[in-house]
Amino acid sequence: MQISAIDAAIDRLNGGTYGQCAKCHHPIGNERLAAVPYTPFCIDCAKSFR
Ligand SMILES: [Zn+2]
């Protein structure tokens, strides 16, 4: 689970969309990327899934 999330993050890095939320397409934010570097979602979208 975590490994595939990291693979997906590397794909986004290669595709130039790393750091961009997969849901709302806004920037994820450096603080969140520092905490969870492989997250595909910004903090607002991550919260909305709970
Ligand atoms: Zn978002």
mmCIF file of the protein (N, C-alpha, C, O) and its ligand, coordinates in Angstrom:
data_MODEL
# 
_entry.id   MODEL 
# 
loop_
_entity.id 
_entity.type 
_entity.pdbx_number_of_molecules 
1 polymer     1 
2 non-polymer 1 
# 
_entity_poly.entity_id                      1 
_entity_poly.type                           'polypeptide(L)' 
_entity_poly.nstd_linkage                   no 
_entity_poly.nstd_monomer                   no 
_entity_poly.pdbx_seq_one_letter_code       MQISAIDAAIDRLNGGTYGQCAKCHHPIGNERLAAVPYTPFCIDCAKSFR 
_entity_poly.pdbx_seq_one_letter_code_can   MQISAIDAAIDRLNGGTYGQCAKCHHPIGNERLAAVPYTPFCIDCAKSFR 
_entity_poly.pdbx_strand_id                 A 
# 
loop_
_entity_poly_seq.entity_id 
_entity_poly_seq.num 
_entity_poly_seq.mon_id 
_entity_poly_seq.hetero 
1 1  MET n 
1 2  GLN n 
1 3  ILE n 
1 4  SER n 
1 5  ALA n 
1 6  ILE n 
1 7  ASP n 
1 8  ALA n 
1 9  ALA n 
1 10 ILE n 
1 11 ASP n 
1 12 ARG n 
1 13 LEU n 
1 14 ASN n 
1 15 GLY n 
1 16 GLY n 
1 17 THR n 
1 18 TYR n 
1 19 GLY n 
1 20 GLN n 
1 21 CYS n 
1 22 ALA n 
1 23 LYS n 
1 24 CYS n 
1 25 HIS n 
1 26 HIS n 
1 27 PRO n 
1 28 ILE n 
1 29 GLY n 
1 30 ASN n 
1 31 GLU n 
1 32 ARG n 
1 33 LEU n 
1 34 ALA n 
1 35 ALA n 
1 36 VAL n 
1 37 PRO n 
1 38 TYR n 
1 39 THR n 
1 40 PRO n 
1 41 PHE n 
1 42 CYS n 
1 43 ILE n 
1 44 ASP n 
1 45 CYS n 
1 46 ALA n 
1 47 LYS n 
1 48 SER n 
1 49 PHE n 
1 50 ARG n 
# 
loop_
_struct_asym.id 
_struct_asym.entity_id 
A 1 
B 2 
# 
loop_
_chem_comp.id 
_chem_comp.type 
_chem_comp.mon_nstd_flag 
ALA 'L-peptide linking' y 
ARG 'L-peptide linking' y 
ASN 'L-peptide linking' y 
ASP 'L-peptide linking' y 
CYS 'L-peptide linking' y 
GLN 'L-peptide linking' y 
GLU 'L-peptide linking' y 
GLY 'peptide linking'   y 
HIS 'L-peptide linking' y 
ILE 'L-peptide linking' y 
LEU 'L-peptide linking' y 
LYS 'L-peptide linking' y 
MET 'L-peptide linking' y 
PHE 'L-peptide linking' y 
PRO 'L-peptide linking' y 
SER 'L-peptide linking' y 
THR 'L-peptide linking' y 
TYR 'L-peptide linking' y 
VAL 'L-peptide linking' y 
ZN  non-polymer         . 
# 
_pdbx_entity_nonpoly.entity_id   2 
_pdbx_entity_nonpoly.name        ? 
_pdbx_entity_nonpoly.comp_id     ZN 
# 
_pdbx_nonpoly_scheme.asym_id         B 
_pdbx_nonpoly_scheme.entity_id       2 
_pdbx_nonpoly_scheme.mon_id          ZN 
_pdbx_nonpoly_scheme.ndb_seq_num     1 
_pdbx_nonpoly_scheme.pdb_seq_num     101 
_pdbx_nonpoly_scheme.auth_seq_num    101 
_pdbx_nonpoly_scheme.pdb_mon_id      ZN 
_pdbx_nonpoly_scheme.auth_mon_id     ZN 
_pdbx_nonpoly_scheme.pdb_strand_id   A 
_pdbx_nonpoly_scheme.pdb_ins_code    . 
# 
loop_
_atom_site.group_PDB 
_atom_site.id 
_atom_site.type_symbol 
_atom_site.label_atom_id 
_atom_site.label_alt_id 
_atom_site.label_comp_id 
_atom_site.label_asym_id 
_atom_site.label_entity_id 
_atom_site.label_seq_id 
_atom_site.pdbx_PDB_ins_code 
_atom_site.Cartn_x 
_atom_site.Cartn_y 
_atom_site.Cartn_z 
_atom_site.occupancy 
_atom_site.B_iso_or_equiv 
_atom_site.pdbx_formal_charge 
_atom_site.auth_seq_id 
_atom_site.auth_comp_id 
_atom_site.auth_asym_id 
_atom_site.auth_atom_id 
_atom_site.pdbx_PDB_model_num 
ATOM   1   N  N  . MET A 1 1  ? 0.851   -1.208 0.000   1.00 0.00 ? 1   MET A N  1 
ATOM   2   C  CA . MET A 1 1  ? 0.000   0.000  0.000   1.00 0.00 ? 1   MET A CA 1 
ATOM   3   C  C  . MET A 1 1  ? 0.878   1.245  0.000   1.00 0.00 ? 1   MET A C  1 
ATOM   4   O  O  . MET A 1 1  ? 0.742   2.109  -0.867  1.00 0.00 ? 1   MET A O  1 
ATOM   5   N  N  . GLN A 1 2  ? 1.772   1.333  0.969   1.00 0.00 ? 2   GLN A N  1 
ATOM   6   C  CA . GLN A 1 2  ? 2.648   2.503  1.018   1.00 0.00 ? 2   GLN A CA 1 
ATOM   7   C  C  . GLN A 1 2  ? 3.619   2.502  -0.156  1.00 0.00 ? 2   GLN A C  1 
ATOM   8   O  O  . GLN A 1 2  ? 3.943   3.556  -0.703  1.00 0.00 ? 2   GLN A O  1 
ATOM   9   N  N  . ILE A 1 3  ? 4.089   1.295  -0.546  1.00 0.00 ? 3   ILE A N  1 
ATOM   10  C  CA . ILE A 1 3  ? 5.047   1.241  -1.647  1.00 0.00 ? 3   ILE A CA 1 
ATOM   11  C  C  . ILE A 1 3  ? 4.386   1.683  -2.944  1.00 0.00 ? 3   ILE A C  1 
ATOM   12  O  O  . ILE A 1 3  ? 4.999   2.413  -3.722  1.00 0.00 ? 3   ILE A O  1 
ATOM   13  N  N  . SER A 1 4  ? 3.148   1.258  -3.197  1.00 0.00 ? 4   SER A N  1 
ATOM   14  C  CA . SER A 1 4  ? 2.495   1.688  -4.430  1.00 0.00 ? 4   SER A CA 1 
ATOM   15  C  C  . SER A 1 4  ? 2.205   3.188  -4.398  1.00 0.00 ? 4   SER A C  1 
ATOM   16  O  O  . SER A 1 4  ? 2.217   3.840  -5.442  1.00 0.00 ? 4   SER A O  1 
ATOM   17  N  N  . ALA A 1 5  ? 1.948   3.737  -3.221  1.00 0.00 ? 5   ALA A N  1 
ATOM   18  C  CA . ALA A 1 5  ? 1.738   5.186  -3.109  1.00 0.00 ? 5   ALA A CA 1 
ATOM   19  C  C  . ALA A 1 5  ? 3.020   5.932  -3.448  1.00 0.00 ? 5   ALA A C  1 
ATOM   20  O  O  . ALA A 1 5  ? 2.990   6.995  -4.069  1.00 0.00 ? 5   ALA A O  1 
ATOM   21  N  N  . ILE A 1 6  ? 4.150   5.359  -3.032  1.00 0.00 ? 6   ILE A N  1 
ATOM   22  C  CA . ILE A 1 6  ? 5.432   5.988  -3.357  1.00 0.00 ? 6   ILE A CA 1 
ATOM   23  C  C  . ILE A 1 6  ? 5.710   5.870  -4.846  1.00 0.00 ? 6   ILE A C  1 
ATOM   24  O  O  . ILE A 1 6  ? 6.182   6.821  -5.469  1.00 0.00 ? 6   ILE A O  1 
ATOM   25  N  N  . ASP A 1 7  ? 5.413   4.683  -5.432  1.00 0.00 ? 7   ASP A N  1 
ATOM   26  C  CA . ASP A 1 7  ? 5.572   4.524  -6.882  1.00 0.00 ? 7   ASP A CA 1 
ATOM   27  C  C  . ASP A 1 7  ? 4.736   5.543  -7.636  1.00 0.00 ? 7   ASP A C  1 
ATOM   28  O  O  . ASP A 1 7  ? 5.188   6.131  -8.619  1.00 0.00 ? 7   ASP A O  1 
ATOM   29  N  N  . ALA A 1 8  ? 3.501   5.748  -7.160  1.00 0.00 ? 8   ALA A N  1 
ATOM   30  C  CA . ALA A 1 8  ? 2.619   6.708  -7.813  1.00 0.00 ? 8   ALA A CA 1 
ATOM   31  C  C  . ALA A 1 8  ? 3.186   8.122  -7.693  1.00 0.00 ? 8   ALA A C  1 
ATOM   32  O  O  . ALA A 1 8  ? 3.075   8.924  -8.620  1.00 0.00 ? 8   ALA A O  1 
ATOM   33  N  N  . ALA A 1 9  ? 3.794   8.419  -6.546  1.00 0.00 ? 9   ALA A N  1 
ATOM   34  C  CA . ALA A 1 9  ? 4.394   9.739  -6.363  1.00 0.00 ? 9   ALA A CA 1 
ATOM   35  C  C  . ALA A 1 9  ? 5.558   9.933  -7.328  1.00 0.00 ? 9   ALA A C  1 
ATOM   36  O  O  . ALA A 1 9  ? 5.748   11.022 -7.870  1.00 0.00 ? 9   ALA A O  1 
ATOM   37  N  N  . ILE A 1 10 ? 6.338   8.868  -7.540  1.00 0.00 ? 10  ILE A N  1 
ATOM   38  C  CA . ILE A 1 10 ? 7.465   8.955  -8.475  1.00 0.00 ? 10  ILE A CA 1 
ATOM   39  C  C  . ILE A 1 10 ? 6.941   9.156  -9.900  1.00 0.00 ? 10  ILE A C  1 
ATOM   40  O  O  . ILE A 1 10 ? 7.526   9.914  -10.674 1.00 0.00 ? 10  ILE A O  1 
ATOM   41  N  N  . ASP A 1 11 ? 5.838   8.479  -10.247 1.00 0.00 ? 11  ASP A N  1 
ATOM   42  C  CA . ASP A 1 11 ? 5.220   8.685  -11.564 1.00 0.00 ? 11  ASP A CA 1 
ATOM   43  C  C  . ASP A 1 11 ? 4.804   10.144 -11.743 1.00 0.00 ? 11  ASP A C  1 
ATOM   44  O  O  . ASP A 1 11 ? 5.006   10.733 -12.805 1.00 0.00 ? 11  ASP A O  1 
ATOM   45  N  N  . ARG A 1 12 ? 4.218   10.720 -10.688 1.00 0.00 ? 12  ARG A N  1 
ATOM   46  C  CA . ARG A 1 12 ? 3.802   12.121 -10.783 1.00 0.00 ? 12  ARG A CA 1 
ATOM   47  C  C  . ARG A 1 12 ? 5.003   13.046 -10.892 1.00 0.00 ? 12  ARG A C  1 
ATOM   48  O  O  . ARG A 1 12 ? 4.968   14.062 -11.587 1.00 0.00 ? 12  ARG A O  1 
ATOM   49  N  N  . LEU A 1 13 ? 6.074   12.669 -10.185 1.00 0.00 ? 13  LEU A N  1 
ATOM   50  C  CA . LEU A 1 13 ? 7.310   13.447 -10.270 1.00 0.00 ? 13  LEU A CA 1 
ATOM   51  C  C  . LEU A 1 13 ? 7.819   13.439 -11.704 1.00 0.00 ? 13  LEU A C  1 
ATOM   52  O  O  . LEU A 1 13 ? 8.204   14.478 -12.240 1.00 0.00 ? 13  LEU A O  1 
ATOM   53  N  N  . ASN A 1 14 ? 7.818   12.257 -12.326 1.00 0.00 ? 14  ASN A N  1 
ATOM   54  C  CA . ASN A 1 14 ? 8.286   12.133 -13.710 1.00 0.00 ? 14  ASN A CA 1 
ATOM   55  C  C  . ASN A 1 14 ? 7.334   12.833 -14.672 1.00 0.00 ? 14  ASN A C  1 
ATOM   56  O  O  . ASN A 1 14 ? 7.761   13.367 -15.696 1.00 0.00 ? 14  ASN A O  1 
ATOM   57  N  N  . GLY A 1 15 ? 6.054   12.831 -14.344 1.00 0.00 ? 15  GLY A N  1 
ATOM   58  C  CA . GLY A 1 15 ? 5.059   13.438 -15.218 1.00 0.00 ? 15  GLY A CA 1 
ATOM   59  C  C  . GLY A 1 15 ? 4.895   14.929 -14.997 1.00 0.00 ? 15  GLY A C  1 
ATOM   60  O  O  . GLY A 1 15 ? 4.181   15.597 -15.745 1.00 0.00 ? 15  GLY A O  1 
ATOM   61  N  N  . GLY A 1 16 ? 5.551   15.454 -13.972 1.00 0.00 ? 16  GLY A N  1 
ATOM   62  C  CA . GLY A 1 16 ? 5.513   16.889 -13.733 1.00 0.00 ? 16  GLY A CA 1 
ATOM   63  C  C  . GLY A 1 16 ? 4.313   17.351 -12.929 1.00 0.00 ? 16  GLY A C  1 
ATOM   64  O  O  . GLY A 1 16 ? 4.070   18.554 -12.823 1.00 0.00 ? 16  GLY A O  1 
ATOM   65  N  N  . THR A 1 17 ? 3.549   16.410 -12.353 1.00 0.00 ? 17  THR A N  1 
ATOM   66  C  CA . THR A 1 17 ? 2.381   16.810 -11.563 1.00 0.00 ? 17  THR A CA 1 
ATOM   67  C  C  . THR A 1 17 ? 2.597   16.573 -10.071 1.00 0.00 ? 17  THR A C  1 
ATOM   68  O  O  . THR A 1 17 ? 1.659   16.684 -9.281  1.00 0.00 ? 17  THR A O  1 
ATOM   69  N  N  . TYR A 1 18 ? 3.819   16.249 -9.688  1.00 0.00 ? 18  TYR A N  1 
ATOM   70  C  CA . TYR A 1 18 ? 4.089   16.051 -8.261  1.00 0.00 ? 18  TYR A CA 1 
ATOM   71  C  C  . TYR A 1 18 ? 3.875   17.360 -7.509  1.00 0.00 ? 18  TYR A C  1 
ATOM   72  O  O  . TYR A 1 18 ? 4.262   18.430 -7.979  1.00 0.00 ? 18  TYR A O  1 
ATOM   73  N  N  . GLY A 1 19 ? 3.251   17.259 -6.329  1.00 0.00 ? 19  GLY A N  1 
ATOM   74  C  CA . GLY A 1 19 ? 3.000   18.452 -5.537  1.00 0.00 ? 19  GLY A CA 1 
ATOM   75  C  C  . GLY A 1 19 ? 1.667   19.090 -5.867  1.00 0.00 ? 19  GLY A C  1 
ATOM   76  O  O  . GLY A 1 19 ? 1.296   20.118 -5.301  1.00 0.00 ? 19  GLY A O  1 
ATOM   77  N  N  . GLN A 1 20 ? 0.941   18.457 -6.806  1.00 0.00 ? 20  GLN A N  1 
ATOM   78  C  CA . GLN A 1 20 ? -0.377  18.957 -7.197  1.00 0.00 ? 20  GLN A CA 1 
ATOM   79  C  C  . GLN A 1 20 ? -1.414  17.946 -6.749  1.00 0.00 ? 20  GLN A C  1 
ATOM   80  O  O  . GLN A 1 20 ? -1.245  16.746 -6.966  1.00 0.00 ? 20  GLN A O  1 
ATOM   81  N  N  . CYS A 1 21 ? -2.482  18.416 -6.127  1.00 0.00 ? 21  CYS A N  1 
ATOM   82  C  CA . CYS A 1 21 ? -3.515  17.523 -5.621  1.00 0.00 ? 21  CYS A CA 1 
ATOM   83  C  C  . CYS A 1 21 ? -4.184  16.771 -6.770  1.00 0.00 ? 21  CYS A C  1 
ATOM   84  O  O  . CYS A 1 21 ? -4.534  17.364 -7.790  1.00 0.00 ? 21  CYS A O  1 
ATOM   85  N  N  . ALA A 1 22 ? -4.362  15.438 -6.594  1.00 0.00 ? 22  ALA A N  1 
ATOM   86  C  CA . ALA A 1 22 ? -4.970  14.620 -7.639  1.00 0.00 ? 22  ALA A CA 1 
ATOM   87  C  C  . ALA A 1 22 ? -6.471  14.867 -7.739  1.00 0.00 ? 22  ALA A C  1 
ATOM   88  O  O  . ALA A 1 22 ? -7.093  14.488 -8.732  1.00 0.00 ? 22  ALA A O  1 
ATOM   89  N  N  . LYS A 1 23 ? -7.057  15.494 -6.728  1.00 0.00 ? 23  LYS A N  1 
ATOM   90  C  CA . LYS A 1 23 ? -8.498  15.714 -6.746  1.00 0.00 ? 23  LYS A CA 1 
ATOM   91  C  C  . LYS A 1 23 ? -8.844  17.133 -7.193  1.00 0.00 ? 23  LYS A C  1 
ATOM   92  O  O  . LYS A 1 23 ? -9.600  17.321 -8.146  1.00 0.00 ? 23  LYS A O  1 
ATOM   93  N  N  . CYS A 1 24 ? -8.290  18.132 -6.502  1.00 0.00 ? 24  CYS A N  1 
ATOM   94  C  CA . CYS A 1 24 ? -8.679  19.519 -6.808  1.00 0.00 ? 24  CYS A CA 1 
ATOM   95  C  C  . CYS A 1 24 ? -7.644  20.235 -7.676  1.00 0.00 ? 24  CYS A C  1 
ATOM   96  O  O  . CYS A 1 24 ? -7.885  21.353 -8.131  1.00 0.00 ? 24  CYS A O  1 
ATOM   97  N  N  . HIS A 1 25 ? -6.483  19.593 -7.911  1.00 0.00 ? 25  HIS A N  1 
ATOM   98  C  CA . HIS A 1 25 ? -5.417  20.119 -8.771  1.00 0.00 ? 25  HIS A CA 1 
ATOM   99  C  C  . HIS A 1 25 ? -4.788  21.400 -8.243  1.00 0.00 ? 25  HIS A C  1 
ATOM   100 O  O  . HIS A 1 25 ? -4.123  22.121 -8.987  1.00 0.00 ? 25  HIS A O  1 
ATOM   101 N  N  . HIS A 1 26 ? -4.994  21.680 -6.974  1.00 0.00 ? 26  HIS A N  1 
ATOM   102 C  CA . HIS A 1 26 ? -4.298  22.800 -6.358  1.00 0.00 ? 26  HIS A CA 1 
ATOM   103 C  C  . HIS A 1 26 ? -2.972  22.305 -5.796  1.00 0.00 ? 26  HIS A C  1 
ATOM   104 O  O  . HIS A 1 26 ? -2.802  21.103 -5.589  1.00 0.00 ? 26  HIS A O  1 
ATOM   105 N  N  . PRO A 1 27 ? -2.043  23.197 -5.550  1.00 0.00 ? 27  PRO A N  1 
ATOM   106 C  CA . PRO A 1 27 ? -0.777  22.777 -4.951  1.00 0.00 ? 27  PRO A CA 1 
ATOM   107 C  C  . PRO A 1 27 ? -1.011  22.152 -3.573  1.00 0.00 ? 27  PRO A C  1 
ATOM   108 O  O  . PRO A 1 27 ? -1.824  22.641 -2.788  1.00 0.00 ? 27  PRO A O  1 
ATOM   109 N  N  . ILE A 1 28 ? -0.295  21.077 -3.296  1.00 0.00 ? 28  ILE A N  1 
ATOM   110 C  CA . ILE A 1 28 ? -0.492  20.375 -2.031  1.00 0.00 ? 28  ILE A CA 1 
ATOM   111 C  C  . ILE A 1 28 ? 0.105   21.179 -0.871  1.00 0.00 ? 28  ILE A C  1 
ATOM   112 O  O  . ILE A 1 28 ? -0.461  21.178 0.222   1.00 0.00 ? 28  ILE A O  1 
ATOM   113 N  N  . GLY A 1 29 ? 1.213   21.850 -1.078  1.00 0.00 ? 29  GLY A N  1 
ATOM   114 C  CA . GLY A 1 29 ? 1.816   22.657 -0.015  1.00 0.00 ? 29  GLY A CA 1 
ATOM   115 C  C  . GLY A 1 29 ? 3.048   21.989 0.554   1.00 0.00 ? 29  GLY A C  1 
ATOM   116 O  O  . GLY A 1 29 ? 3.062   20.787 0.818   1.00 0.00 ? 29  GLY A O  1 
ATOM   117 N  N  . ASN A 1 30 ? 4.075   22.786 0.736   1.00 0.00 ? 30  ASN A N  1 
ATOM   118 C  CA . ASN A 1 30 ? 5.370   22.241 1.144   1.00 0.00 ? 30  ASN A CA 1 
ATOM   119 C  C  . ASN A 1 30 ? 5.317   21.581 2.506   1.00 0.00 ? 30  ASN A C  1 
ATOM   120 O  O  . ASN A 1 30 ? 5.992   20.579 2.738   1.00 0.00 ? 30  ASN A O  1 
ATOM   121 N  N  . GLU A 1 31 ? 4.519   22.135 3.412   1.00 0.00 ? 31  GLU A N  1 
ATOM   122 C  CA . GLU A 1 31 ? 4.459   21.574 4.757   1.00 0.00 ? 31  GLU A CA 1 
ATOM   123 C  C  . GLU A 1 31 ? 3.900   20.154 4.719   1.00 0.00 ? 31  GLU A C  1 
ATOM   124 O  O  . GLU A 1 31 ? 4.415   19.250 5.377   1.00 0.00 ? 31  GLU A O  1 
ATOM   125 N  N  . ARG A 1 32 ? 2.834   19.976 3.934   1.00 0.00 ? 32  ARG A N  1 
ATOM   126 C  CA . ARG A 1 32 ? 2.228   18.650 3.830   1.00 0.00 ? 32  ARG A CA 1 
ATOM   127 C  C  . ARG A 1 32 ? 3.150   17.688 3.086   1.00 0.00 ? 32  ARG A C  1 
ATOM   128 O  O  . ARG A 1 32 ? 3.270   16.526 3.473   1.00 0.00 ? 32  ARG A O  1 
ATOM   129 N  N  . LEU A 1 33 ? 3.793   18.151 2.040   1.00 0.00 ? 33  LEU A N  1 
ATOM   130 C  CA . LEU A 1 33 ? 4.718   17.279 1.307   1.00 0.00 ? 33  LEU A CA 1 
ATOM   131 C  C  . LEU A 1 33 ? 5.894   16.863 2.177   1.00 0.00 ? 33  LEU A C  1 
ATOM   132 O  O  . LEU A 1 33 ? 6.415   15.755 2.047   1.00 0.00 ? 33  LEU A O  1 
ATOM   133 N  N  . ALA A 1 34 ? 6.307   17.762 3.066   1.00 0.00 ? 34  ALA A N  1 
ATOM   134 C  CA . ALA A 1 34 ? 7.400   17.419 3.973   1.00 0.00 ? 34  ALA A CA 1 
ATOM   135 C  C  . ALA A 1 34 ? 6.943   16.346 4.957   1.00 0.00 ? 34  ALA A C  1 
ATOM   136 O  O  . ALA A 1 34 ? 7.725   15.475 5.336   1.00 0.00 ? 34  ALA A O  1 
ATOM   137 N  N  . ALA A 1 35 ? 5.665   16.409 5.373   1.00 0.00 ? 35  ALA A N  1 
ATOM   138 C  CA . ALA A 1 35 ? 5.139   15.450 6.342   1.00 0.00 ? 35  ALA A CA 1 
ATOM   139 C  C  . ALA A 1 35 ? 4.799   14.123 5.665   1.00 0.00 ? 35  ALA A C  1 
ATOM   140 O  O  . ALA A 1 35 ? 5.095   13.056 6.203   1.00 0.00 ? 35  ALA A O  1 
ATOM   141 N  N  . VAL A 1 36 ? 4.169   14.190 4.468   1.00 0.00 ? 36  VAL A N  1 
ATOM   142 C  CA . VAL A 1 36 ? 3.731   12.989 3.742   1.00 0.00 ? 36  VAL A CA 1 
ATOM   143 C  C  . VAL A 1 36 ? 4.132   13.147 2.277   1.00 0.00 ? 36  VAL A C  1 
ATOM   144 O  O  . VAL A 1 36 ? 3.300   13.515 1.448   1.00 0.00 ? 36  VAL A O  1 
ATOM   145 N  N  . PRO A 1 37 ? 5.389   12.875 1.949   1.00 0.00 ? 37  PRO A N  1 
ATOM   146 C  CA . PRO A 1 37 ? 5.908   13.209 0.611   1.00 0.00 ? 37  PRO A CA 1 
ATOM   147 C  C  . PRO A 1 37 ? 5.201   12.490 -0.534  1.00 0.00 ? 37  PRO A C  1 
ATOM   148 O  O  . PRO A 1 37 ? 5.231   12.964 -1.670  1.00 0.00 ? 37  PRO A O  1 
ATOM   149 N  N  . TYR A 1 38 ? 4.566   11.353 -0.254  1.00 0.00 ? 38  TYR A N  1 
ATOM   150 C  CA . TYR A 1 38 ? 3.956   10.555 -1.331  1.00 0.00 ? 38  TYR A CA 1 
ATOM   151 C  C  . TYR A 1 38 ? 2.456   10.785 -1.447  1.00 0.00 ? 38  TYR A C  1 
ATOM   152 O  O  . TYR A 1 38 ? 1.787   10.102 -2.223  1.00 0.00 ? 38  TYR A O  1 
ATOM   153 N  N  . THR A 1 39 ? 1.914   11.739 -0.686  1.00 0.00 ? 39  THR A N  1 
ATOM   154 C  CA . THR A 1 39 ? 0.468   11.941 -0.741  1.00 0.00 ? 39  THR A CA 1 
ATOM   155 C  C  . THR A 1 39 ? 0.027   12.487 -2.095  1.00 0.00 ? 39  THR A C  1 
ATOM   156 O  O  . THR A 1 39 ? 0.667   13.392 -2.630  1.00 0.00 ? 39  THR A O  1 
ATOM   157 N  N  . PRO A 1 40 ? -1.072  11.942 -2.665  1.00 0.00 ? 40  PRO A N  1 
ATOM   158 C  CA . PRO A 1 40 ? -1.599  12.503 -3.900  1.00 0.00 ? 40  PRO A CA 1 
ATOM   159 C  C  . PRO A 1 40 ? -2.601  13.628 -3.672  1.00 0.00 ? 40  PRO A C  1 
ATOM   160 O  O  . PRO A 1 40 ? -3.058  14.252 -4.629  1.00 0.00 ? 40  PRO A O  1 
ATOM   161 N  N  . PHE A 1 41 ? -2.947  13.895 -2.410  1.00 0.00 ? 41  PHE A N  1 
ATOM   162 C  CA . PHE A 1 41 ? -4.021  14.852 -2.127  1.00 0.00 ? 41  PHE A CA 1 
ATOM   163 C  C  . PHE A 1 41 ? -3.551  15.972 -1.217  1.00 0.00 ? 41  PHE A C  1 
ATOM   164 O  O  . PHE A 1 41 ? -2.694  15.768 -0.357  1.00 0.00 ? 41  PHE A O  1 
ATOM   165 N  N  . CYS A 1 42 ? -4.115  17.154 -1.412  1.00 0.00 ? 42  CYS A N  1 
ATOM   166 C  CA . CYS A 1 42 ? -3.856  18.253 -0.498  1.00 0.00 ? 42  CYS A CA 1 
ATOM   167 C  C  . CYS A 1 42 ? -4.542  17.962 0.846   1.00 0.00 ? 42  CYS A C  1 
ATOM   168 O  O  . CYS A 1 42 ? -5.329  17.022 0.956   1.00 0.00 ? 42  CYS A O  1 
ATOM   169 N  N  . ILE A 1 43 ? -4.243  18.756 1.836   1.00 0.00 ? 43  ILE A N  1 
ATOM   170 C  CA . ILE A 1 43 ? -4.765  18.468 3.173   1.00 0.00 ? 43  ILE A CA 1 
ATOM   171 C  C  . ILE A 1 43 ? -6.291  18.573 3.211   1.00 0.00 ? 43  ILE A C  1 
ATOM   172 O  O  . ILE A 1 43 ? -6.942  17.806 3.921   1.00 0.00 ? 43  ILE A O  1 
ATOM   173 N  N  . ASP A 1 44 ? -6.860  19.499 2.469   1.00 0.00 ? 44  ASP A N  1 
ATOM   174 C  CA . ASP A 1 44 ? -8.313  19.668 2.473   1.00 0.00 ? 44  ASP A CA 1 
ATOM   175 C  C  . ASP A 1 44 ? -9.009  18.445 1.878   1.00 0.00 ? 44  ASP A C  1 
ATOM   176 O  O  . ASP A 1 44 ? -9.998  17.962 2.429   1.00 0.00 ? 44  ASP A O  1 
ATOM   177 N  N  . CYS A 1 45 ? -8.491  17.943 0.753   1.00 0.00 ? 45  CYS A N  1 
ATOM   178 C  CA . CYS A 1 45 ? -9.092  16.772 0.124   1.00 0.00 ? 45  CYS A CA 1 
ATOM   179 C  C  . CYS A 1 45 ? -8.865  15.533 0.977   1.00 0.00 ? 45  CYS A C  1 
ATOM   180 O  O  . CYS A 1 45 ? -9.760  14.695 1.089   1.00 0.00 ? 45  CYS A O  1 
ATOM   181 N  N  . ALA A 1 46 ? -7.682  15.399 1.583   1.00 0.00 ? 46  ALA A N  1 
ATOM   182 C  CA . ALA A 1 46 ? -7.415  14.257 2.446   1.00 0.00 ? 46  ALA A CA 1 
ATOM   183 C  C  . ALA A 1 46 ? -8.407  14.232 3.601   1.00 0.00 ? 46  ALA A C  1 
ATOM   184 O  O  . ALA A 1 46 ? -8.881  13.166 3.994   1.00 0.00 ? 46  ALA A O  1 
ATOM   185 N  N  . LYS A 1 47 ? -8.719  15.399 4.141   1.00 0.00 ? 47  LYS A N  1 
ATOM   186 C  CA . LYS A 1 47 ? -9.701  15.475 5.236   1.00 0.00 ? 47  LYS A CA 1 
ATOM   187 C  C  . LYS A 1 47 ? -11.092 15.090 4.744   1.00 0.00 ? 47  LYS A C  1 
ATOM   188 O  O  . LYS A 1 47 ? -11.859 14.465 5.477   1.00 0.00 ? 47  LYS A O  1 
ATOM   189 N  N  . SER A 1 48 ? -11.417 15.455 3.517   1.00 0.00 ? 48  SER A N  1 
ATOM   190 C  CA . SER A 1 48 ? -12.765 15.210 3.013   1.00 0.00 ? 48  SER A CA 1 
ATOM   191 C  C  . SER A 1 48 ? -13.024 13.723 2.812   1.00 0.00 ? 48  SER A C  1 
ATOM   192 O  O  . SER A 1 48 ? -14.178 13.316 2.682   1.00 0.00 ? 48  SER A O  1 
ATOM   193 N  N  . PHE A 1 49 ? -11.964 12.894 2.785   1.00 0.00 ? 49  PHE A N  1 
ATOM   194 C  CA . PHE A 1 49 ? -12.152 11.456 2.612   1.00 0.00 ? 49  PHE A CA 1 
ATOM   195 C  C  . PHE A 1 49 ? -12.479 10.752 3.927   1.00 0.00 ? 49  PHE A C  1 
ATOM   196 O  O  . PHE A 1 49 ? -12.858 9.581  3.937   1.00 0.00 ? 49  PHE A O  1 
ATOM   197 N  N  . ARG A 1 50 ? -12.329 11.470 5.028   1.00 0.00 ? 50  ARG A N  1 
ATOM   198 C  CA . ARG A 1 50 ? -12.553 10.804 6.318   1.00 0.00 ? 50  ARG A CA 1 
ATOM   199 C  C  . ARG A 1 50 ? -13.968 10.970 6.784   1.00 0.00 ? 50  ARG A C  1 
ATOM   200 O  O  . ARG A 1 50 ? -14.330 10.473 7.850   1.00 0.00 ? 50  ARG A O  1 
HETATM 201 ZN ZN . ZN  B 2 .  ? -7.107  18.892 -3.078  1.00 0.00 2 101 ZN  A ZN 1 
# 
